[in-house]
Amino acid sequence: QVQLVESGGGLVQSGASLRLSCAASGGTFSNYNLGWFRQASGKEREIVAVINANSDSIFYAAFVKRRFTISRDNARNTVYLQMNNLKPEDTAVYYCAAAGVFEVRETYFPFWGQGTQVTVSS
């Protein structure tokens, strides 16, 4: 099993940038596919991005529109989500998750972090 802990969220103004981090422990990090999901208040959780173990397969949700970048540092057991030009509609709790396959469906991710709040003011 792997334990995941997100950090880096906060309150920012529209147009600002944030970099979220997710540190993993307790598993073989380099073998996992890592995803970022988000859930706005009153909304369903949705996929943001997924990256495979070797960083040679990456998926972004359509709403990202080249504003976000997912990356990973296997030596540090950490996956990142760089978010630029944030908008109020990006306000949500952001979660990282680990899966054994490259997938975008939530049910394929058995391991989840606790989430970090991102709030974007207008």
MOKAPE-V543986 format. One record per residue. RES is the residue in one letter. SS is DSSP state (alpha for helix, beta for strand, coil for the rest). BURIAL is 1 if it has 24 or more other ideal C-beta (glycine too) atoms within 12 Angstrom, else 0. Layout:
RES_SS_BURIAL + RES_SS_BURIAL
This chain:
Q_coil_0 + V_coil_1 + Q_beta_0 + L_beta_1 + V_beta_1 + E_beta_1 + S_beta_1 + G_coil_1 + G_coil_1 + G_beta_0 + L_beta_0 + V_beta_1 + Q_beta_0 + S_coil_0 + G_coil_0 + A_coil_0 + S_coil_0 + L_beta_1 + R_beta_1 + L_beta_1 + S_beta_1 + C_beta_1 + A_beta_1 + A_beta_1 + S_beta_0 + G_coil_0 + G_coil_0 + T_coil_0 + F_alpha_1 + S_alpha_0 + N_alpha_0 + Y_coil_1 + N_beta_1 + L_beta_1 + G_beta_1 + W_beta_1 + F_beta_1 + R_beta_1 + Q_beta_1 + A_coil_1 + S_coil_0 + G_coil_0 + K_coil_0 + E_coil_0 + R_coil_1 + E_beta_1 + I_beta_1 + V_beta_1 + A_beta_1 + V_beta_1 + I_beta_1 + N_coil_1 + A_coil_1 + N_coil_0 + S_coil_0 + D_coil_0 + S_coil_0 + I_beta_1 + F_beta_1 + Y_beta_1 + A_coil_1 + A_alpha_0 + F_alpha_0 + V_alpha_1 + K_coil_0 + R_coil_0 + R_coil_1 + F_beta_1 + T_beta_1 + I_beta_1 + S_beta_0 + R_beta_1 + D_beta_0 + N_coil_0 + A_coil_0 + R_coil_0 + N_coil_1 + T_beta_1 + V_beta_1 + Y_beta_1 + L_beta_1 + Q_beta_1 + M_beta_1 + N_coil_0 + N_coil_0 + L_coil_1 + K_coil_1 + P_alpha_0 + E_alpha_0 + D_alpha_1 + T_coil_1 + A_beta_1 + V_beta_1 + Y_beta_1 + Y_beta_1 + C_beta_1 + A_beta_1 + A_beta_1 + A_beta_1 + G_coil_0 + V_coil_0 + F_coil_1 + E_coil_0 + V_coil_1 + R_coil_0 + E_alpha_0 + T_alpha_0 + Y_alpha_0 + F_coil_1 + P_coil_0 + F_beta_1 + W_beta_1 + G_coil_1 + Q_coil_0 + G_coil_1 + T_beta_1 + Q_beta_1 + V_beta_1 + T_beta_1 + V_beta_1 + S_beta_0 + S_coil_0
